[in-house]
Amino acid sequence: MTKQIFRTRRPIRPASHAGEPTSEPLTAEELQLASRNHSMPLEALRRDLTPPGLHYVLTHFDIPDAEASSWHLRISGAVERSLELSLAALKKDPAITVPVTLECAGNGRSLLKPRPISQPWVLEAVGTAEWTGVPLAYLLAKAGVLAEAVEVVFTGADAGIQGGVRQRYGRSLPIREALRPDVLLAYRMNGSELPPQHGYPLRLVVPGWYGMTSVKWLESIEVVTAPFTGFQQQVAYRYQHTADDAGTPVSRIRVRSLMVPPGIPDFFTRKRVLAHGPVMLQGRAWSGEGAVTGVDVGIDGQWVPAHLEKPPGPFAWCKWTLPWVADPGEHELACRATDSTGAAQPLEQSWNYQGLGNNVVQRVSVTVE
């Protein structure tokens, strides 16, 4: 069973350890977080799959020093039979490979005013990989989920303190989500062994949900008969208006598109410069709520539909392209995606206390020579 020391059942203000949102420059603590975690360079949007070293990384605590030979996964709780499985045993089970775009729920946080203090993402906390592993539903079927089960709790080996609470990183999924055929326990990324920063030796991958759900360094799975109240579920990762607002839980990825900034950058400012004439604008778009149905590209405020290519899977990004004849001068480019639910990226982002789900359109200023 999950140790109670790693749970909290009382409301805790998530900013109690970090400070209130601010309009001041980045704090030393934010810079320290930014040096430990990294985003995907936008030029990597040219690739269908993101190499592990370019894929975004968010590590809440320390990266565990795991040994595959001694590692075991425990499945317990409201099941007919508890299981303890080695990595070698898991690799003998049926495996699937699923292309999945993962995005951090805090992507875009640093652009908000005032800025919630946490990992200061700009726009690039995203990546797409092919994940290989055992379907979670297969293992839950082996364990035999009891009828009274309501959620499945996933706990990683990474431990630390957040909001004054000592904990291992843990999240839960409703039973209906846990039993989806495409949710998997992954031990390979893009055909190779999981790198340490991506969850070696085993991680959860939940297609369509923001990345906080895909627990890394997975050690235990517990089927429970009451909603999980751990810090990362009950306090963190919630849409709130104020610190005292209970908020609503973050779940699926909101529709978003990003553009490969054209031309070449200035080293310090990253401002773009390109030669006049024909240029192919390109990028990627994705949504956890439904298929991307369109991307419009803004050129100096005029919106033009881009061409969409077929995605490699229902929860992987799709490529978009648009030819543009660039005239000399200063220009602003933008991209805006729409999905099958009718949701479109907002032109102006609404603010929330933890800085989550910020899918406002990207804008790129370019100088054409």
C-alpha positions as CSV (number, residue, x, y, z in Angstrom):
1,M,0.0,0.0,0.0
2,T,1.1,3.6,-0.6
3,K,2.8,5.0,2.5
4,Q,0.7,7.6,4.2
5,I,3.8,9.8,4.8
6,F,3.6,10.7,1.2
7,R,0.0,11.9,1.2
8,T,-1.8,15.0,2.5
9,R,-5.4,15.4,3.2
10,R,-5.5,19.0,4.2
11,P,-5.6,22.1,1.8
12,I,-2.1,23.6,1.3
13,R,-1.4,26.7,-0.7
14,P,0.9,25.6,-3.5
15,A,2.8,28.9,-3.4
16,S,3.6,28.7,0.3
17,H,7.1,27.6,-0.6
18,A,7.6,29.7,-3.7
19,G,6.0,33.1,-3.2
20,E,3.1,34.9,-4.7
21,P,2.9,35.7,-8.5
22,T,5.2,38.6,-9.4
23,S,6.0,41.1,-12.2
24,E,9.6,41.3,-11.0
25,P,12.6,39.7,-12.8
26,L,13.2,35.9,-12.5
27,T,14.2,34.8,-9.0
28,A,17.4,32.9,-8.3
29,E,15.2,29.9,-7.5
30,E,13.5,30.0,-10.9
31,L,16.9,30.2,-12.6
32,Q,18.0,27.2,-10.7
33,L,14.9,25.3,-11.8
34,A,15.5,26.4,-15.4
35,S,19.1,25.1,-15.3
36,R,17.9,21.6,-14.1
37,N,15.1,21.3,-16.6
38,H,15.2,22.0,-20.3
39,S,12.8,22.8,-23.2
40,M,12.8,21.5,-26.7
41,P,14.5,23.9,-29.2
42,L,11.8,25.1,-31.6
43,E,13.9,24.1,-34.6
44,A,13.3,20.5,-33.5
45,L,9.7,20.9,-34.7
46,R,11.1,19.9,-38.1
47,R,11.4,16.3,-36.9
48,D,8.5,13.9,-36.7
49,L,10.0,12.4,-33.5
50,T,12.0,14.4,-30.9
51,P,15.4,12.8,-30.0
52,P,15.6,12.1,-26.3
53,G,18.2,14.8,-25.7
54,L,16.0,17.5,-27.3
55,H,12.7,16.4,-25.8
56,Y,11.6,18.6,-22.9
57,V,12.4,17.5,-19.4
58,L,10.8,18.4,-16.1
59,T,12.1,16.7,-13.0
60,H,10.4,17.7,-9.7
61,F,13.0,16.4,-7.3
62,D,16.2,14.4,-8.0
63,I,16.7,11.8,-10.8
64,P,16.7,8.4,-9.1
65,D,19.8,6.2,-9.5
66,A,17.9,3.1,-10.5
67,E,19.3,-0.4,-11.2
68,A,17.2,-2.5,-13.5
69,S,18.5,-5.7,-11.9
70,S,17.1,-4.9,-8.5
71,W,14.0,-2.8,-9.6
72,H,10.5,-4.2,-9.2
73,L,7.0,-2.9,-9.9
74,R,4.4,-3.5,-7.3
75,I,0.6,-3.7,-8.2
76,S,-1.6,-3.8,-5.2
77,G,-4.8,-2.4,-3.6
78,A,-8.3,-3.2,-4.7
79,V,-7.3,-6.1,-6.9
80,E,-7.9,-9.8,-6.8
81,R,-4.2,-10.6,-6.6
82,S,-1.2,-8.4,-5.9
83,L,1.7,-8.6,-8.4
84,E,5.4,-7.9,-8.1
85,L,7.2,-7.8,-11.5
86,S,10.8,-7.4,-12.5
87,L,11.8,-5.5,-15.6
88,A,12.8,-8.7,-17.3
89,A,9.3,-10.2,-16.6
90,L,7.6,-7.0,-17.9
91,K,9.6,-7.3,-21.2
92,K,8.1,-10.7,-21.8
93,D,4.6,-9.4,-21.7
94,P,2.8,-8.2,-24.9
95,A,4.2,-4.7,-25.9
96,I,2.9,-1.9,-28.0
97,T,4.5,1.2,-29.5
98,V,2.6,4.5,-29.4
99,P,3.7,7.9,-30.8
100,V,2.7,10.5,-28.2
101,T,3.2,14.2,-27.9
102,L,3.9,15.2,-24.3
103,E,3.6,18.8,-23.1
104,C,4.2,20.2,-19.6
105,A,1.1,21.7,-18.1
106,G,3.1,24.8,-17.1
107,N,4.2,25.5,-20.7
108,G,3.9,29.3,-21.3
109,R,4.0,30.1,-17.6
110,S,6.7,32.8,-17.8
111,L,4.7,34.8,-20.3
112,L,1.9,35.5,-17.8
113,K,1.7,38.8,-16.0
114,P,2.0,38.6,-13.0
115,R,4.1,35.5,-13.4
116,P,3.4,32.5,-11.1
117,I,6.7,31.4,-9.5
118,S,7.7,27.9,-10.6
119,Q,9.6,26.4,-13.5
120,P,9.7,29.4,-15.9
121,W,8.7,27.8,-19.2
122,V,8.4,30.0,-22.3
123,L,6.8,27.9,-25.2
124,E,9.0,24.9,-25.8
125,A,8.1,22.4,-23.0
126,V,7.0,19.8,-25.5
127,G,8.2,16.8,-27.5
128,T,7.0,13.8,-29.4
129,A,8.4,10.3,-29.1
130,E,7.5,6.7,-29.8
131,W,7.1,4.9,-26.5
132,T,7.3,1.1,-26.2
133,G,6.0,-0.9,-23.3
134,V,3.2,-3.0,-21.8
135,P,-0.4,-1.8,-21.9
136,L,-1.5,-0.8,-18.4
137,A,-4.9,-2.4,-19.0
138,Y,-3.2,-5.8,-19.6
139,L,-1.4,-5.7,-16.2
140,L,-4.6,-4.5,-14.5
141,A,-6.5,-7.4,-16.0
142,K,-3.8,-9.8,-14.7
143,A,-4.3,-8.3,-11.2
144,G,-8.1,-8.3,-11.5
145,V,-9.5,-4.9,-10.6
146,L,-12.3,-5.1,-8.0
147,A,-15.7,-3.6,-8.8
148,E,-15.4,-0.9,-6.1
149,A,-12.2,0.6,-7.5
150,V,-12.4,4.2,-8.6
151,E,-8.8,5.3,-9.4
152,V,-5.3,4.0,-10.0
153,V,-2.4,5.6,-8.1
154,F,1.0,5.7,-9.7
155,T,4.1,6.5,-7.5
156,G,7.6,7.1,-8.7
157,A,10.9,6.7,-6.9
158,D,11.7,10.4,-6.9
159,A,11.2,11.9,-3.5
160,G,11.3,15.5,-2.1
161,I,9.5,18.3,-0.4
162,Q,6.9,20.6,-2.1
163,G,4.5,22.9,-0.4
164,G,6.0,21.8,2.9
165,V,5.0,18.2,2.2
166,R,7.5,15.3,2.2
167,Q,6.4,13.0,-0.6
168,R,7.2,10.7,-3.5
169,Y,5.9,12.0,-6.8
170,G,2.5,10.4,-7.3
171,R,-0.6,10.9,-9.5
172,S,-3.8,9.0,-10.2
173,L,-6.1,8.3,-13.1
174,P,-9.8,7.4,-13.1
175,I,-10.4,3.7,-13.8
176,R,-11.9,4.5,-17.2
177,E,-8.7,6.3,-18.3
178,A,-6.4,3.7,-16.8
179,L,-8.1,1.0,-18.8
180,R,-7.7,2.8,-22.2
181,P,-5.8,0.5,-24.6
182,D,-3.2,3.1,-25.4
183,V,-2.0,3.9,-21.9
184,L,1.3,2.1,-21.3
185,L,4.2,1.4,-19.0
186,A,7.1,2.3,-21.2
187,Y,10.6,1.0,-21.1
188,R,11.8,2.2,-24.5
189,M,11.8,5.7,-26.1
190,N,12.3,6.0,-29.9
191,G,13.4,2.4,-30.0
192,S,16.1,2.7,-27.3
193,E,16.3,2.2,-23.6
194,L,14.7,5.0,-21.5
195,P,17.3,7.6,-20.6
196,P,17.7,8.4,-16.9
197,Q,16.0,11.8,-17.2
198,H,13.0,10.3,-19.0
199,G,12.1,7.7,-16.3
200,Y,14.5,4.8,-16.5
201,P,13.8,1.9,-16.1
202,L,10.0,2.3,-16.4
203,R,7.5,5.2,-16.7
204,L,3.8,5.7,-17.3
205,V,2.7,7.3,-20.6
206,V,-0.8,8.7,-20.8
207,P,-1.6,9.9,-24.3
208,G,-3.5,13.1,-24.5
209,W,-2.9,14.2,-20.9
210,Y,-0.4,16.9,-19.8
211,G,2.9,15.5,-18.9
212,M,2.5,15.6,-15.1
213,T,0.3,12.5,-15.4
214,S,3.0,10.3,-17.0
215,V,4.8,9.4,-13.8
216,K,8.5,8.6,-14.3
217,W,10.7,6.1,-12.4
218,L,7.6,4.1,-11.7
219,E,7.7,1.9,-8.6
220,S,4.2,1.1,-7.6
221,I,0.6,1.0,-8.9
222,E,-2.2,1.0,-6.3
223,V,-5.9,0.5,-7.2
224,V,-7.9,2.5,-4.7
225,T,-11.6,2.8,-3.8
226,A,-11.5,6.5,-2.9
227,P,-10.1,9.5,-4.8
228,F,-6.3,10.0,-4.3
229,T,-5.5,13.1,-2.2
230,G,-1.7,13.3,-2.7
231,F,-0.1,16.7,-3.1
232,Q,0.5,16.5,-6.9
233,Q,-3.2,15.6,-7.4
234,Q,-5.1,17.6,-4.8
235,V,-2.9,20.8,-4.5
236,A,-0.7,21.1,-7.5
237,Y,-1.8,21.0,-11.1
238,R,-5.2,22.7,-10.6
239,Y,-6.7,25.6,-12.5
240,Q,-7.2,28.3,-9.7
241,H,-8.1,32.0,-9.7
242,T,-6.5,32.5,-6.3
243,A,-4.3,30.6,-3.8
244,D,-7.4,29.8,-1.7
245,D,-9.5,28.6,-4.6
246,A,-9.8,24.8,-4.6
247,G,-9.8,25.0,-8.4
248,T,-10.4,22.2,-11.0
249,P,-7.9,19.5,-11.9
250,V,-5.7,19.8,-15.0
251,S,-6.1,16.8,-17.3
252,R,-6.0,16.8,-21.1
253,I,-3.8,18.9,-23.3
254,R,-5.4,22.0,-24.7
255,V,-5.1,22.6,-28.5
256,R,-1.8,24.3,-29.5
257,S,0.5,24.9,-32.5
258,L,4.0,26.1,-32.7
259,M,6.1,27.5,-35.6
260,V,9.7,26.9,-36.4
261,P,11.1,30.5,-36.3
262,P,12.2,31.2,-39.8
263,G,15.6,32.7,-40.8
264,I,18.5,33.0,-38.4
265,P,18.6,34.3,-34.8
266,D,20.4,37.0,-33.0
267,F,22.5,35.2,-30.3
268,F,21.3,37.1,-27.3
269,T,17.8,38.3,-28.2
270,R,16.8,35.4,-30.5
271,K,15.2,37.9,-32.9
272,R,14.9,36.5,-36.4
273,V,16.4,37.8,-39.6
274,L,15.8,36.3,-43.0
275,A,16.3,37.2,-46.7
276,H,13.4,38.4,-48.7
277,G,11.7,36.1,-51.1
278,P,9.9,32.7,-50.9
279,V,10.1,30.9,-47.5
280,M,8.2,27.8,-46.3
281,L,6.7,28.4,-42.9
282,Q,6.2,25.2,-40.9
283,G,5.4,23.9,-37.5
284,R,3.4,21.3,-35.5
285,A,0.0,21.2,-33.9
286,W,-1.6,18.9,-31.4
287,S,-4.5,18.5,-28.9
288,G,-5.4,16.0,-26.2
289,E,-9.1,16.7,-26.6
290,G,-9.6,15.8,-30.3
291,A,-7.9,15.7,-33.7
292,V,-6.4,18.9,-35.0
293,T,-8.7,20.1,-37.8
294,G,-6.9,23.3,-38.9
295,V,-4.1,25.7,-38.4
296,D,-4.3,29.3,-39.5
297,V,-1.1,31.3,-39.9
298,G,-1.1,35.0,-39.2
299,I,1.0,37.3,-41.3
300,D,0.8,40.9,-40.0
301,G,-2.7,40.2,-38.7
302,Q,-4.0,38.5,-41.8
303,W,-4.9,34.8,-41.3
304,V,-4.3,32.2,-43.9
305,P,-5.1,28.4,-43.6
306,A,-2.0,26.2,-43.6
307,H,-1.7,22.7,-45.1
308,L,-2.0,19.9,-42.6
309,E,-0.3,16.5,-42.9
310,K,-1.6,13.3,-41.3
311,P,-0.2,12.8,-37.8
312,P,1.6,9.5,-37.0
313,G,-1.0,8.7,-34.3
314,P,-4.2,10.2,-32.7
315,F,-2.1,11.7,-29.8
316,A,0.9,12.8,-31.8
317,W,1.4,16.2,-33.4
318,C,0.8,16.9,-37.0
319,K,2.9,18.9,-39.4
320,W,1.6,22.1,-41.0
321,T,3.2,24.2,-43.8
322,L,2.5,27.5,-45.5
323,P,4.5,29.1,-48.4
324,W,5.2,32.8,-47.8
325,V,6.8,35.4,-50.0
326,A,8.6,37.6,-47.5
327,D,8.8,41.3,-48.4
328,P,11.5,43.5,-46.8
329,G,10.6,45.1,-43.5
330,E,9.4,44.1,-40.1
331,H,6.7,41.4,-39.8
332,E,4.8,39.5,-37.2
333,L,4.0,35.9,-37.7
334,A,1.6,33.8,-35.7
335,C,-0.1,30.3,-35.8
336,R,-3.4,29.2,-34.3
337,A,-4.8,25.7,-34.2
338,T,-8.3,24.3,-33.9
339,D,-9.4,20.8,-32.9
340,S,-12.4,18.6,-33.6
341,T,-14.2,19.8,-30.4
342,G,-14.3,23.3,-31.9
343,A,-11.7,24.6,-29.5
344,A,-9.2,27.1,-30.8
345,Q,-6.1,28.7,-29.3
346,P,-6.9,32.1,-27.7
347,L,-5.4,35.3,-29.1
348,E,-5.0,36.6,-25.5
349,Q,-4.4,34.2,-22.6
350,S,-6.5,34.2,-19.5
351,W,-4.5,34.1,-16.3
352,N,-4.6,31.4,-13.6
353,Y,-2.8,31.2,-10.3
354,Q,-0.5,28.2,-11.0
355,G,0.2,29.3,-14.6
356,L,-1.2,26.1,-16.3
357,G,-2.7,25.2,-19.7
358,N,-1.5,28.5,-21.3
359,N,-2.0,27.8,-25.0
360,V,-2.1,31.4,-26.3
361,V,-1.0,31.7,-29.9
362,Q,2.7,32.0,-30.6
363,R,3.9,35.3,-32.2
364,V,7.3,35.6,-34.0
365,S,8.7,38.9,-35.0
366,V,11.0,38.8,-38.0
367,T,13.1,41.3,-39.9
368,V,13.2,40.6,-43.7
369,E,16.2,42.1,-45.5
